[in-house]
Amino acid sequence: MFNRLGKAADTEPMKVLVTGASGFVGSNLVRELLRDGHQVVALVRNSSDLSCLAGLQVEPVMGDLLNIGSLARAAQGCRVVYHVAALYSERKEDEAAIYRVNFEGTRNVLRAAGQAGVGRVVHTSTIGTIGRSRAGSPPNEDVPFNLWDSSSHYVRSKLLAEEEALDANRQDLEVVVVNPCAPVGPFDLRPSPTGRRILSFLAGIIPPFPRGGINFVHVRDVAKGHILAALRGQAGHKYILGYQNLSLEGFLGLMEKASGQVRPVAATSGLRAFLRARRHLSNSRSGPLALTANSSRAVWDLGLPQSPLEDAFRESVCWFREKGYAGSEAKVLA
């Protein structure tokens, strides 16, 4: 598929901007872009923890999603903008900020990209904005969102941002939306909800888990999926970046293999720790019944890799242990 990036898009190095470059998905995306020979501009804030970018040949540019001038300057000369940055929080006091950063910030990124003459924007949404099939089967991109009443403010803000991105595509800016499932792998600094589930296991706690299951995917495949969406994705379309749907039993089994630890026993996991972990891992409302998905469109249309989950979980466990997270209740529940 040819797009505004031109015929040589699959092989030609280019200058690109990554928002959220210091985060979990963002830092993995930066690594994949550098491996492909691209020149990476990383939008960072003064308060950003840049440890996951240490040693990488990137051009850090100070900016803020709420400052369109800084975004336009960062995007100058870039052919692709990967808008990965977002605010995830379950704290009530952060609700207004979630909408400002995720919705208004996305609007600013799109406007700045247009002003800078960017060829294409890849907008990172979430599997949370994909609806649930009435038949109960894992949904694909065609299932409309039908969970507003039960969704968190984070998911609602990401849905509004996704709609803004798709609307910008109809206004002469090429935009492709990607909906990552639960990423697993290294450089999960904060850590993510998936990372906290892994850390819960390592700390001897069975994590809360949607009874319908979760779709997990190697974070490196998510990063590659972003690049493939820029090169091969159809403007105005959405692509679920996922791999395998797991039940709690499947998750625990993979964690046993990846960690070498025996799974926790619920009765001895510690009620207080379990309830605290549940408070942080669960949706601020009732939470989704399932986070499963069908990612076949991205596999067939983009060539999304499907790396073994056991490798992803093992890399995640090793990274957490090397960084001193594993076994720390404070990190699990932070």
Phi and psi restraints in degrees (value plus and minus 20) as a CYANA .aco file:
   2 PHE   PHI    -115.0   -75.0
   2 PHE   PSI     119.6   159.6
   3 ASN   PHI    -154.5  -114.5
   3 ASN   PSI    -185.4  -145.4
   4 ARG   PHI     -85.6   -45.6
   4 ARG   PSI     -32.5     7.5
   5 LEU   PHI     -96.9   -56.9
   5 LEU   PSI     -35.5     4.5
   6 GLY   PHI      79.5   119.5
   6 GLY   PSI     153.5   193.5
   7 LYS   PHI     -82.6   -42.6
   7 LYS   PSI     -55.8   -15.8
   8 ALA   PHI    -107.9   -67.9
   8 ALA   PSI      -1.5    38.5
   9 ALA   PHI     -77.4   -37.4
   9 ALA   PSI     -54.7   -14.7
  10 ASP   PHI     -91.9   -51.9
  10 ASP   PSI     -38.7     1.3
  11 THR   PHI    -144.9  -104.9
  11 THR   PSI     -36.9     3.1
  12 GLU   PHI    -105.1   -65.1
  12 GLU   PSI     101.6   141.6
  13 PRO   PHI     -82.2   -42.2
  13 PRO   PSI     127.5   167.5
  14 MET   PHI    -169.2  -129.2
  14 MET   PSI     146.8   186.8
  15 LYS   PHI    -109.9   -69.9
  15 LYS   PSI     110.5   150.5
  16 VAL   PHI    -154.8  -114.8
  16 VAL   PSI     135.2   175.2
  17 LEU   PHI    -132.2   -92.2
  17 LEU   PSI     114.7   154.7
  18 VAL   PHI    -140.7  -100.7
  18 VAL   PSI      96.9   136.9
  19 THR   PHI    -106.7   -66.7
  19 THR   PSI     130.8   170.8
  20 GLY   PHI      48.7    88.7
  20 GLY   PSI       7.6    47.6
  21 ALA   PHI     -86.9   -46.9
  21 ALA   PSI     -42.8    -2.8
  22 SER   PHI    -108.3   -68.3
  22 SER   PSI     -23.4    16.6
  23 GLY   PHI    -106.8   -66.8
  23 GLY   PSI    -191.9  -151.9
  24 PHE   PHI     -82.1   -42.1
  24 PHE   PSI     -83.5   -43.5
  25 VAL   PHI     -87.7   -47.7
  25 VAL   PSI     -62.3   -22.3
  26 GLY   PHI     -79.7   -39.7
  26 GLY   PSI     -64.9   -24.9
  27 SER   PHI     -89.9   -49.9
  27 SER   PSI     -52.2   -12.2
  28 ASN   PHI     -90.3   -50.3
  28 ASN   PSI     -57.3   -17.3
  29 LEU   PHI     -83.4   -43.4
  29 LEU   PSI     -64.1   -24.1
  30 VAL   PHI     -76.5   -36.5
  30 VAL   PSI     -63.6   -23.6
  31 ARG   PHI     -82.1   -42.1
  31 ARG   PSI     -62.0   -22.0
  32 GLU   PHI     -88.4   -48.4
  32 GLU   PSI     -58.0   -18.0
  33 LEU   PHI     -83.7   -43.7
  33 LEU   PSI     -62.8   -22.8
  34 LEU   PHI     -85.4   -45.4
  34 LEU   PSI     -58.3   -18.3
  35 ARG   PHI     -81.8   -41.8
  35 ARG   PSI     -51.5   -11.5
  36 ASP   PHI    -103.7   -63.7
  36 ASP   PSI     -19.7    20.3
  37 GLY   PHI      69.1   109.1
  37 GLY   PSI      -9.1    30.9
  38 HIS   PHI    -102.4   -62.4
  38 HIS   PSI     135.0   175.0
  39 GLN   PHI    -111.3   -71.3
  39 GLN   PSI      99.4   139.4
  40 VAL   PHI    -128.8   -88.8
  40 VAL   PSI     103.2   143.2
  41 VAL   PHI    -118.1   -78.1
  41 VAL   PSI     104.5   144.5
  42 ALA   PHI    -128.1   -88.1
  42 ALA   PSI      94.5   134.5
  43 LEU   PHI     -97.1   -57.1
  43 LEU   PSI     102.1   142.1
  44 VAL   PHI    -153.7  -113.7
  44 VAL   PSI     139.1   179.1
  45 ARG   PHI    -124.8   -84.8
  45 ARG   PSI     145.1   185.1
  46 ASN   PHI     -78.9   -38.9
  46 ASN   PSI     -50.6   -10.6
  47 SER   PHI    -110.5   -70.5
  47 SER   PSI     -20.0    20.0
  48 SER   PHI     -87.1   -47.1
  48 SER   PSI     118.9   158.9
  49 ASP   PHI    -106.4   -66.4
  49 ASP   PSI      91.3   131.3
  50 LEU   PHI    -116.8   -76.8
  50 LEU   PSI      -4.4    35.6
  51 SER   PHI     -82.4   -42.4
  51 SER   PSI     -50.2   -10.2
  52 CYS   PHI     -98.0   -58.0
  52 CYS   PSI     -25.8    14.2
  53 LEU   PHI    -127.8   -87.8
  53 LEU   PSI     -17.0    23.0
  54 ALA   PHI     -78.5   -38.5
  54 ALA   PSI     111.4   151.4
  55 GLY   PHI      63.3   103.3
  55 GLY   PSI     -22.8    17.2
  56 LEU   PHI    -112.2   -72.2
  56 LEU   PSI     123.0   163.0
  57 GLN   PHI    -104.0   -64.0
  57 GLN   PSI      55.3    95.3
  58 VAL   PHI    -138.3   -98.3
  58 VAL   PSI     140.8   180.8
  59 GLU   PHI    -123.1   -83.1
  59 GLU   PSI      79.7   119.7
  60 PRO   PHI     -95.0   -55.0
  60 PRO   PSI     112.6   152.6
  61 VAL   PHI    -146.1  -106.1
  61 VAL   PSI     103.6   143.6
  62 MET   PHI     -91.8   -51.8
  62 MET   PSI     111.9   151.9
  63 GLY   PHI    -188.7  -148.7
  63 GLY   PSI    -199.6  -159.6
  64 ASP   PHI    -169.6  -129.6
  64 ASP   PSI     120.0   160.0
  65 LEU   PHI     -82.1   -42.1
  65 LEU   PSI     -42.9    -2.9
  66 LEU   PHI    -113.4   -73.4
  66 LEU   PSI     -15.5    24.5
  67 ASN   PHI    -138.7   -98.7
  67 ASN   PSI      75.9   115.9
  68 ILE   PHI     -84.5   -44.5
  68 ILE   PSI     -48.8    -8.8
  69 GLY   PHI     -83.2   -43.2
  69 GLY   PSI     -62.8   -22.8
  70 SER   PHI     -87.5   -47.5
  70 SER   PSI     -53.7   -13.7
  71 LEU   PHI     -88.7   -48.7
  71 LEU   PSI     -63.0   -23.0
  72 ALA   PHI     -83.3   -43.3
  72 ALA   PSI     -59.7   -19.7
  73 ARG   PHI     -85.0   -45.0
  73 ARG   PSI     -62.0   -22.0
  74 ALA   PHI     -85.6   -45.6
  74 ALA   PSI     -52.0   -12.0
  75 ALA   PHI    -104.1   -64.1
  75 ALA   PSI     -28.1    11.9
  76 GLN   PHI     -79.0   -39.0
  76 GLN   PSI     107.9   147.9
  77 GLY   PHI      61.3   101.3
  77 GLY   PSI     -21.2    18.8
  78 CYS   PHI    -109.0   -69.0
  78 CYS   PSI     121.5   161.5
  79 ARG   PHI    -114.5   -74.5
  79 ARG   PSI     -44.1    -4.1
  80 VAL   PHI    -154.8  -114.8
  80 VAL   PSI     120.2   160.2
  81 VAL   PHI    -135.0   -95.0
  81 VAL   PSI     104.6   144.6
  82 TYR   PHI    -121.9   -81.9
  82 TYR   PSI      87.8   127.8
  83 HIS   PHI    -115.5   -75.5
  83 HIS   PSI      73.4   113.4
  84 VAL   PHI    -121.6   -81.6
  84 VAL   PSI     -45.1    -5.1
  85 ALA   PHI     -81.6   -41.6
  85 ALA   PSI     120.1   160.1
  86 ALA   PHI    -182.1  -142.1
  86 ALA   PSI     139.9   179.9
  87 LEU   PHI    -126.7   -86.7
  87 LEU   PSI      99.4   139.4
  88 TYR   PHI    -132.2   -92.2
  88 TYR   PSI     104.5   144.5
  89 SER   PHI    -177.6  -137.6
  89 SER   PSI     129.4   169.4
  90 GLU   PHI    -130.4   -90.4
  90 GLU   PSI     -15.0    25.0
  91 ARG   PHI    -101.8   -61.8
  91 ARG   PSI     114.5   154.5
  92 LYS   PHI     -79.7   -39.7
  92 LYS   PSI     -56.0   -16.0
  93 GLU   PHI     -89.0   -49.0
  93 GLU   PSI     -32.0     8.0
  94 ASP   PHI    -118.0   -78.0
  94 ASP   PSI     -18.2    21.8
  95 GLU   PHI     -78.4   -38.4
  95 GLU   PSI     -67.1   -27.1
  96 ALA   PHI     -83.5   -43.5
  96 ALA   PSI     -61.0   -21.0
  97 ALA   PHI     -84.5   -44.5
  97 ALA   PSI     -54.1   -14.1
  98 ILE   PHI     -79.3   -39.3
  98 ILE   PSI     -65.0   -25.0
  99 TYR   PHI     -90.4   -50.4
  99 TYR   PSI     -57.8   -17.8
 100 ARG   PHI     -82.0   -42.0
 100 ARG   PSI     -69.7   -29.7
 101 VAL   PHI     -91.0   -51.0
 101 VAL   PSI     -69.6   -29.6
 102 ASN   PHI     -97.7   -57.7
 102 ASN   PSI     -58.3   -18.3
 103 PHE   PHI    -112.0   -72.0
 103 PHE   PSI     -80.3   -40.3
 104 GLU   PHI     -84.0   -44.0
 104 GLU   PSI     -57.1   -17.1
 105 GLY   PHI     -81.3   -41.3
 105 GLY   PSI     -61.7   -21.7
 106 THR   PHI     -83.6   -43.6
 106 THR   PSI     -62.9   -22.9
 107 ARG   PHI     -78.3   -38.3
 107 ARG   PSI     -61.9   -21.9
 108 ASN   PHI     -85.7   -45.7
 108 ASN   PSI     -61.2   -21.2
 109 VAL   PHI     -80.9   -40.9
 109 VAL   PSI     -63.3   -23.3
 110 LEU   PHI     -84.3   -44.3
 110 LEU   PSI     -62.3   -22.3
 111 ARG   PHI     -86.1   -46.1
 111 ARG   PSI     -62.3   -22.3
 112 ALA   PHI     -84.3   -44.3
 112 ALA   PSI     -60.0   -20.0
 113 ALA   PHI     -82.1   -42.1
 113 ALA   PSI     -61.9   -21.9
 114 GLY   PHI     -83.1   -43.1
 114 GLY   PSI     -62.8   -22.8
 115 GLN   PHI     -84.3   -44.3
 115 GLN   PSI     -54.0   -14.0
 116 ALA   PHI    -105.7   -65.7
 116 ALA   PSI     -23.2    16.8
 117 GLY   PHI      52.1    92.1
 117 GLY   PSI       9.6    49.6
 118 VAL   PHI     -84.7   -44.7
 118 VAL   PSI     121.1   161.1
 119 GLY   PHI     -94.0   -54.0
 119 GLY   PSI     -55.3   -15.3
 120 ARG   PHI    -177.6  -137.6
 120 ARG   PSI     125.0   165.0
 121 VAL   PHI    -137.3   -97.3
 121 VAL   PSI     110.9   150.9
 122 VAL   PHI    -125.6   -85.6
 122 VAL   PSI      95.4   135.4
 123 HIS   PHI    -119.9   -79.9
 123 HIS   PSI     105.2   145.2
 124 THR   PHI    -107.6   -67.6
 124 THR   PSI      93.3   133.3
 125 SER   PHI    -121.9   -81.9
 125 SER   PSI    -158.2  -118.2
 126 THR   PHI    -175.3  -135.3
 126 THR   PSI     135.5   175.5
 127 ILE   PHI     -83.1   -43.1
 127 ILE   PSI     -39.9     0.1
 128 GLY   PHI     -84.1   -44.1
 128 GLY   PSI     -40.4    -0.4
 129 THR   PHI    -110.9   -70.9
 129 THR   PSI     -17.4    22.6
 130 ILE   PHI    -109.3   -69.3
 130 ILE   PSI     112.0   152.0
 131 GLY   PHI     -90.5   -50.5
 131 GLY   PSI     155.6   195.6
 132 ARG   PHI    -125.6   -85.6
 132 ARG   PSI     114.2   154.2
 133 SER   PHI     -91.9   -51.9
 133 SER   PSI     116.1   156.1
 134 ARG   PHI     -84.0   -44.0
 134 ARG   PSI     -47.1    -7.1
 135 ALA   PHI     -96.6   -56.6
 135 ALA   PSI     -31.1     8.9
 136 GLY   PHI      67.8   107.8
 136 GLY   PSI     -21.4    18.6
 137 SER   PHI     -98.5   -58.5
 137 SER   PSI     135.3   175.3
 138 PRO   PHI     -77.6   -37.6
 138 PRO   PSI     106.4   146.4
 139 PRO   PHI     -97.0   -57.0
 139 PRO   PSI     134.8   174.8
 140 ASN   PHI    -129.9   -89.9
 140 ASN   PSI    -190.1  -150.1
 141 GLU   PHI     -85.9   -45.9
 141 GLU   PSI     -37.5     2.5
 142 ASP   PHI    -104.1   -64.1
 142 ASP   PSI     -29.8    10.2
 143 VAL   PHI     -99.1   -59.1
 143 VAL   PSI      96.4   136.4
 144 PRO   PHI     -88.1   -48.1
 144 PRO   PSI     132.2   172.2
 145 PHE   PHI     -84.6   -44.6
 145 PHE   PSI     107.9   147.9
 146 ASN   PHI    -159.3  -119.3
 146 ASN   PSI      11.4    51.4
 147 LEU   PHI    -145.8  -105.8
 147 LEU   PSI       2.0    42.0
 148 TRP   PHI     -76.0   -36.0
 148 TRP   PSI     -66.3   -26.3
 149 ASP   PHI     -83.5   -43.5
 149 ASP   PSI     -50.7   -10.7
 150 SER   PHI    -122.0   -82.0
 150 SER   PSI     -17.0    23.0
 151 SER   PHI    -107.1   -67.1
 151 SER   PSI     133.8   173.8
 152 SER   PHI     -94.5   -54.5
 152 SER   PSI     146.6   186.6
 153 HIS   PHI     -85.8   -45.8
 153 HIS   PSI     -50.7   -10.7
 154 TYR   PHI     -81.1   -41.1
 154 TYR   PSI     -70.8   -30.8
 155 VAL   PHI     -83.2   -43.2
 155 VAL   PSI     -62.2   -22.2
 156 ARG   PHI     -80.5   -40.5
 156 ARG   PSI     -64.2   -24.2
 157 SER   PHI     -84.6   -44.6
 157 SER   PSI     -57.1   -17.1
 158 LYS   PHI     -91.5   -51.5
 158 LYS   PSI     -52.6   -12.6
 159 LEU   PHI     -84.8   -44.8
 159 LEU   PSI     -65.6   -25.6
 160 LEU   PHI     -82.1   -42.1
 160 LEU   PSI     -59.2   -19.2
 161 ALA   PHI     -86.8   -46.8
 161 ALA   PSI     -59.9   -19.9
 162 GLU   PHI     -82.7   -42.7
 162 GLU   PSI     -63.1   -23.1
 163 GLU   PHI     -83.9   -43.9
 163 GLU   PSI     -58.4   -18.4
 164 GLU   PHI     -82.7   -42.7
 164 GLU   PSI     -61.4   -21.4
 165 ALA   PHI     -84.9   -44.9
 165 ALA   PSI     -64.3   -24.3
 166 LEU   PHI     -87.6   -47.6
 166 LEU   PSI     -54.0   -14.0
 167 ASP   PHI     -88.2   -48.2
 167 ASP   PSI     -57.0   -17.0
 168 ALA   PHI     -82.8   -42.8
 168 ALA   PSI     -51.7   -11.7
 169 ASN   PHI     -82.5   -42.5
 169 ASN   PSI     -53.5   -13.5
 170 ARG   PHI     -97.3   -57.3
 170 ARG   PSI     -24.8    15.2
 171 GLN   PHI    -131.4   -91.4
 171 GLN   PSI      15.6    55.6
 172 ASP   PHI      53.4    93.4
 172 ASP   PSI       6.9    46.9
 173 LEU   PHI    -143.4  -103.4
 173 LEU   PSI     101.3   141.3
 174 GLU   PHI     -92.1   -52.1
 174 GLU   PSI      98.4   138.4
 175 VAL   PHI    -150.7  -110.7
 175 VAL   PSI     113.6   153.6
 176 VAL   PHI    -139.8   -99.8
 176 VAL   PSI     115.2   155.2
 177 VAL   PHI    -125.2   -85.2
 177 VAL   PSI     114.9   154.9
 178 VAL   PHI    -137.8   -97.8
 178 VAL   PSI     122.1   162.1
 179 ASN   PHI    -140.1  -100.1
 179 ASN   PSI      68.1   108.1
 180 PRO   PHI     -87.0   -47.0
 180 PRO   PSI     123.4   163.4
 181 CYS   PHI    -103.5   -63.5
 181 CYS   PSI    -172.0  -132.0
 182 ALA   PHI    -102.7   -62.7
 182 ALA   PSI      86.9   126.9
 183 PRO   PHI     -97.1   -57.1
 183 PRO   PSI     125.8   165.8
 184 VAL   PHI    -152.7  -112.7
 184 VAL   PSI     115.6   155.6
 185 GLY   PHI     132.0   172.0
 185 GLY   PSI    -186.9  -146.9
 186 PRO   PHI     -99.3   -59.3
 186 PRO   PSI     149.2   189.2
 187 PHE   PHI      49.4    89.4
 187 PHE   PSI      10.3    50.3
 188 ASP   PHI    -109.7   -69.7
 188 ASP   PSI      56.7    96.7
 189 LEU   PHI     -88.2   -48.2
 189 LEU   PSI     -59.0   -19.0
 190 ARG   PHI     -87.9   -47.9
 190 ARG   PSI     -67.9   -27.9
 191 PRO   PHI    -111.4   -71.4
 191 PRO   PSI     153.2   193.2
 192 SER   PHI     -94.1   -54.1
 192 SER   PSI     149.5   189.5
 193 PRO   PHI     -75.6   -35.6
 193 PRO   PSI     -58.4   -18.4
 194 THR   PHI     -84.8   -44.8
 194 THR   PSI     -64.1   -24.1
 195 GLY   PHI     -81.8   -41.8
 195 GLY   PSI     -56.3   -16.3
 196 ARG   PHI     -89.6   -49.6
 196 ARG   PSI     -51.3   -11.3
 197 ARG   PHI     -84.4   -44.4
 197 ARG   PSI     -62.5   -22.5
 198 ILE   PHI     -84.4   -44.4
 198 ILE   PSI     -64.0   -24.0
 199 LEU   PHI     -86.6   -46.6
 199 LEU   PSI     -53.4   -13.4
 200 SER   PHI     -79.3   -39.3
 200 SER   PSI     -66.8   -26.8
 201 PHE   PHI     -78.0   -38.0
 201 PHE   PSI     -67.3   -27.3
 202 LEU   PHI     -84.7   -44.7
 202 LEU   PSI     -45.6    -5.6
 203 ALA   PHI    -110.2   -70.2
 203 ALA   PSI     -14.7    25.3
 204 GLY   PHI      62.7   102.7
 204 GLY   PSI       6.1    46.1
 205 ILE   PHI    -141.2  -101.2
 205 ILE   PSI     110.0   150.0
 206 ILE   PHI     -96.9   -56.9
 206 ILE   PSI     100.0   140.0
 207 PRO   PHI     -97.6   -57.6
 207 PRO   PSI     135.1   175.1
 208 PRO   PHI     -80.2   -40.2
 208 PRO   PSI     127.4   167.4
 209 PHE   PHI    -173.5  -133.5
 209 PHE   PSI     107.0   147.0
 210 PRO   PHI     -77.0   -37.0
 210 PRO   PSI     113.1   153.1
 211 ARG   PHI     -85.2   -45.2
 211 ARG   PSI     -40.0     0.0
 212 GLY   PHI    -104.9   -64.9
 212 GLY   PSI     -27.7    12.3
 213 GLY   PHI      82.3   122.3
 213 GLY   PSI     153.5   193.5
 214 ILE   PHI    -155.5  -115.5
 214 ILE   PSI     122.1   162.1
 215 ASN   PHI    -111.9   -71.9
 215 ASN   PSI     100.6   140.6
 216 PHE   PHI    -127.2   -87.2
 216 PHE   PSI     133.4   173.4
 217 VAL   PHI    -173.7  -133.7
 217 VAL   PSI     125.5   165.5
 218 HIS   PHI     -82.7   -42.7
 218 HIS   PSI     113.0   153.0
 219 VAL   PHI     -81.6   -41.6
 219 VAL   PSI     -47.8    -7.8
 220 ARG   PHI     -88.3   -48.3
 220 ARG   PSI     -54.2   -14.2
 221 ASP   PHI     -88.6   -48.6
 221 ASP   PSI     -56.4   -16.4
 222 VAL   PHI     -81.7   -41.7
 222 VAL   PSI     -64.1   -24.1
 223 ALA   PHI     -81.3   -41.3
 223 ALA   PSI     -66.7   -26.7
 224 LYS   PHI     -84.7   -44.7
 224 LYS   PSI     -53.3   -13.3
 225 GLY   PHI     -82.9   -42.9
 225 GLY   PSI     -55.5   -15.5
 226 HIS   PHI     -82.0   -42.0
 226 HIS   PSI     -65.6   -25.6
 227 ILE   PHI     -86.0   -46.0
 227 ILE   PSI     -61.4   -21.4
 228 LEU   PHI     -85.0   -45.0
 228 LEU   PSI     -54.7   -14.7
 229 ALA   PHI     -85.0   -45.0
 229 ALA   PSI     -58.0   -18.0
 230 ALA   PHI     -86.3   -46.3
 230 ALA   PSI     -58.1   -18.1
 231 LEU   PHI    -106.2   -66.2
 231 LEU   PSI     -57.1   -17.1
 232 ARG   PHI    -143.9  -103.9
 232 ARG   PSI     -32.7     7.3
 233 GLY   PHI     -88.4   -48.4
 233 GLY   PSI     131.6   171.6
 234 GLN   PHI    -107.6   -67.6
 234 GLN   PSI     104.8   144.8
 235 ALA   PHI     -75.1   -35.1
 235 ALA   PSI     117.4   157.4
 236 GLY   PHI      65.6   105.6
 236 GLY   PSI     -15.9    24.1
 237 HIS   PHI    -130.4   -90.4
 237 HIS   PSI     141.6   181.6
 238 LYS   PHI    -132.7   -92.7
 238 LYS   PSI     127.4   167.4
 239 TYR   PHI    -156.3  -116.3
 239 TYR   PSI     102.2   142.2
 240 ILE   PHI     -98.8   -58.8
 240 ILE   PSI     104.0   144.0
 241 LEU   PHI    -121.1   -81.1
 241 LEU   PSI      75.8   115.8
 242 GLY   PHI    -167.7  -127.7
 242 GLY   PSI    -196.2  -156.2
 243 TYR   PHI    -164.0  -124.0
 243 TYR   PSI     -99.5   -59.5
 244 GLN   PHI    -141.5  -101.5
 244 GLN   PSI     112.2   152.2
 245 ASN   PHI    -103.5   -63.5
 245 ASN   PSI     107.7   147.7
 246 LEU   PHI    -143.5  -103.5
 246 LEU   PSI     120.5   160.5
 247 SER   PHI    -102.1   -62.1
 247 SER   PSI     153.9   193.9
 248 LEU   PHI     -78.1   -38.1
 248 LEU   PSI     -60.8   -20.8
 249 GLU   PHI     -80.1   -40.1
 249 GLU   PSI     -63.3   -23.3
 250 GLY   PHI     -84.4   -44.4
 250 GLY   PSI     -60.4   -20.4
 251 PHE   PHI     -81.8   -41.8
 251 PHE   PSI     -67.7   -27.7
 252 LEU   PHI     -82.3   -42.3
 252 LEU   PSI     -59.5   -19.5
 253 GLY   PHI     -83.5   -43.5
 253 GLY   PSI     -63.5   -23.5
 254 LEU   PHI     -86.0   -46.0
 254 LEU   PSI     -57.8   -17.8
 255 MET   PHI     -86.1   -46.1
 255 MET   PSI     -56.2   -16.2
 256 GLU   PHI     -80.7   -40.7
 256 GLU   PSI     -64.6   -24.6
 257 LYS   PHI     -87.4   -47.4
 257 LYS   PSI     -62.5   -22.5
 258 ALA   PHI     -92.7   -52.7
 258 ALA   PSI     -52.3   -12.3
 259 SER   PHI    -122.0   -82.0
 259 SER   PSI     -43.0    -3.0
 260 GLY   PHI      56.7    96.7
 260 GLY   PSI     -11.3    28.7
 261 GLN   PHI    -121.4   -81.4
 261 GLN   PSI     129.0   169.0
 262 VAL   PHI     -96.5   -56.5
 262 VAL   PSI     122.0   162.0
 263 ARG   PHI     -80.3   -40.3
 263 ARG   PSI     128.0   168.0
 264 PRO   PHI     -83.8   -43.8
 264 PRO   PSI     134.3   174.3
 265 VAL   PHI    -124.8   -84.8
 265 VAL   PSI     107.9   147.9
 266 ALA   PHI     -74.5   -34.5
 266 ALA   PSI     -60.4   -20.4
 267 ALA   PHI     -87.3   -47.3
 267 ALA   PSI     -42.9    -2.9
 268 THR   PHI    -132.9   -92.9
 268 THR   PSI      -9.7    30.3
 269 SER   PHI     -96.7   -56.7
 269 SER   PSI     -38.9     1.1
 270 GLY   PHI      77.4   117.4
 270 GLY   PSI      83.8   123.8
 271 LEU   PHI     -80.4   -40.4
 271 LEU   PSI     -61.8   -21.8
 272 ARG   PHI     -83.5   -43.5
 272 ARG   PSI     -66.9   -26.9
 273 ALA   PHI     -84.2   -44.2
 273 ALA   PSI     -59.0   -19.0
 274 PHE   PHI     -83.2   -43.2
 274 PHE   PSI     -64.7   -24.7
 275 LEU   PHI     -86.9   -46.9
 275 LEU   PSI     -57.5   -17.5
 276 ARG   PHI     -86.6   -46.6
 276 ARG   PSI     -61.2   -21.2
 277 ALA   PHI     -83.9   -43.9
 277 ALA   PSI     -60.0   -20.0
 278 ARG   PHI     -81.5   -41.5
 278 ARG   PSI     -60.5   -20.5
 279 ARG   PHI     -80.8   -40.8
 279 ARG   PSI     -56.8   -16.8
 280 HIS   PHI    -106.1   -66.1
 280 HIS   PSI     -49.3    -9.3
 281 LEU   PHI    -111.0   -71.0
 281 LEU   PSI     -43.1    -3.1
 282 SER   PHI    -101.5   -61.5
 282 SER   PSI     137.3   177.3
 283 ASN   PHI     -78.7   -38.7
 283 ASN   PSI     129.4   169.4
 284 SER   PHI     -84.7   -44.7
 284 SER   PSI     -37.2     2.8
 285 ARG   PHI    -126.7   -86.7
 285 ARG   PSI    -148.2  -108.2
 286 SER   PHI    -105.1   -65.1
 286 SER   PSI     -36.7     3.3
 287 GLY   PHI      64.0   104.0
 287 GLY   PSI     134.6   174.6
 288 PRO   PHI     -91.7   -51.7
 288 PRO   PSI     128.7   168.7
 289 LEU   PHI     -93.8   -53.8
 289 LEU   PSI     -45.6    -5.6
 290 ALA   PHI    -176.9  -136.9
 290 ALA   PSI     130.6   170.6
 291 LEU   PHI    -146.1  -106.1
 291 LEU   PSI      19.0    59.0
 292 THR   PHI    -105.1   -65.1
 292 THR   PSI     145.6   185.6
 293 ALA   PHI    -184.1  -144.1
 293 ALA   PSI     143.3   183.3
 294 ASN   PHI    -133.2   -93.2
 294 ASN   PSI      90.8   130.8
 295 SER   PHI    -122.1   -82.1
 295 SER   PSI       1.5    41.5
 296 SER   PHI     -83.3   -43.3
 296 SER   PSI     -50.1   -10.1
 297 ARG   PHI     -82.2   -42.2
 297 ARG   PSI     -65.3   -25.3
 298 ALA   PHI     -86.7   -46.7
 298 ALA   PSI     -54.4   -14.4
 299 VAL   PHI     -86.0   -46.0
 299 VAL   PSI     -67.4   -27.4
 300 TRP   PHI     -98.7   -58.7
 300 TRP   PSI     -63.0   -23.0
 301 ASP   PHI    -103.1   -63.1
 301 ASP   PSI     -55.2   -15.2
 302 LEU   PHI    -122.8   -82.8
 302 LEU   PSI     -45.1    -5.1
 303 GLY   PHI      64.7   104.7
 303 GLY   PSI      10.9    50.9
 304 LEU   PHI     -75.8   -35.8
 304 LEU   PSI     104.8   144.8
 305 PRO   PHI     -84.7   -44.7
 305 PRO   PSI     136.5   176.5
 306 GLN   PHI    -150.8  -110.8
 306 GLN   PSI      55.5    95.5
 307 SER   PHI     -93.7   -53.7
 307 SER   PSI     126.8   166.8
 308 PRO   PHI     -76.6   -36.6
 308 PRO   PSI     113.7   153.7
 309 LEU   PHI     -87.7   -47.7
 309 LEU   PSI     -50.5   -10.5
 310 GLU   PHI     -79.8   -39.8
 310 GLU   PSI     -57.9   -17.9
 311 ASP   PHI     -84.8   -44.8
 311 ASP   PSI     -63.3   -23.3
 312 ALA   PHI     -81.9   -41.9
 312 ALA   PSI     -66.0   -26.0
 313 PHE   PHI     -86.8   -46.8
 313 PHE   PSI     -58.3   -18.3
 314 ARG   PHI     -85.0   -45.0
 314 ARG   PSI     -62.3   -22.3
 315 GLU   PHI     -83.8   -43.8
 315 GLU   PSI     -59.0   -19.0
 316 SER   PHI     -83.8   -43.8
 316 SER   PSI     -68.0   -28.0
 317 VAL   PHI     -80.1   -40.1
 317 VAL   PSI     -64.9   -24.9
 318 CYS   PHI     -81.8   -41.8
 318 CYS   PSI     -62.2   -22.2
 319 TRP   PHI     -85.7   -45.7
 319 TRP   PSI     -64.8   -24.8
 320 PHE   PHI     -82.3   -42.3
 320 PHE   PSI     -60.7   -20.7
 321 ARG   PHI     -87.6   -47.6
 321 ARG   PSI     -61.6   -21.6
 322 GLU   PHI     -82.7   -42.7
 322 GLU   PSI     -54.6   -14.6
 323 LYS   PHI    -108.6   -68.6
 323 LYS   PSI     -19.8    20.2
 324 GLY   PHI      61.8   101.8
 324 GLY   PSI      -2.9    37.1
 325 TYR   PHI    -100.0   -60.0
 325 TYR   PSI     -61.1   -21.1
 326 ALA   PHI     -81.0   -41.0
 326 ALA   PSI     113.5   153.5
 327 GLY   PHI      64.6   104.6
 327 GLY   PSI     -23.5    16.5
 328 SER   PHI    -115.4   -75.4
 328 SER   PSI      91.6   131.6
 329 GLU   PHI     -81.6   -41.6
 329 GLU   PSI     -52.6   -12.6
 330 ALA   PHI     -81.5   -41.5
 330 ALA   PSI     -59.5   -19.5
 331 LYS   PHI     -92.5   -52.5
 331 LYS   PSI     -57.2   -17.2
 332 VAL   PHI     -80.7   -40.7
 332 VAL   PSI     -60.0   -20.0
 333 LEU   PHI    -124.6   -84.6
 333 LEU   PSI     -14.7    25.3
